[in-house]
Amino acid sequence: MVATRVDVVTVPRAALLYAGEQPYLFIAAGAKAQRRDVKIGVQDGEAVEISAGVKAGELVIVAGNSVLEDGMGIRTPASSIPDQHPPATSGAPR
């Protein structure tokens, strides 16, 4: 059976980290990293569906995320945001 899912939030697999069994990621909240526990859904290649914890359009931190701590200061120059902080997207995992 093949199903198409619409209006779902997806993030790059590299954005996900784990504390035991709990998946989490960091978003850029102004000049600080904010840890978000998430619930994952369908995983397809490099994209992972997030069913709770992140909204479409929030800036997800991928590069260097493994060394971050909640509330840690980060730099997000406007010109590098799309490359270093891909936003969570709405749509089916690819």
Secondary structure as GFF3:
##gff-version 3
##sequence-region A 1 94
A	DSSP	beta_strand	9	12	.	.	.	ID=ss1
A	DSSP	three_ten_helix	13	15	.	.	.	ID=ss2
A	DSSP	beta_strand	17	19	.	.	.	ID=ss3
A	DSSP	beta_strand	22	29	.	.	.	ID=ss4
A	DSSP	beta_strand	32	37	.	.	.	ID=ss5
A	DSSP	beta_strand	39	44	.	.	.	ID=ss6
A	DSSP	beta_strand	47	52	.	.	.	ID=ss7
A	DSSP	beta_strand	60	61	.	.	.	ID=ss8
A	DSSP	three_ten_helix	65	67	.	.	.	ID=ss9
A	DSSP	alpha_helix	81	84	.	.	.	ID=ss10
A	DSSP	beta_strand	89	90	.	.	.	ID=ss11
###
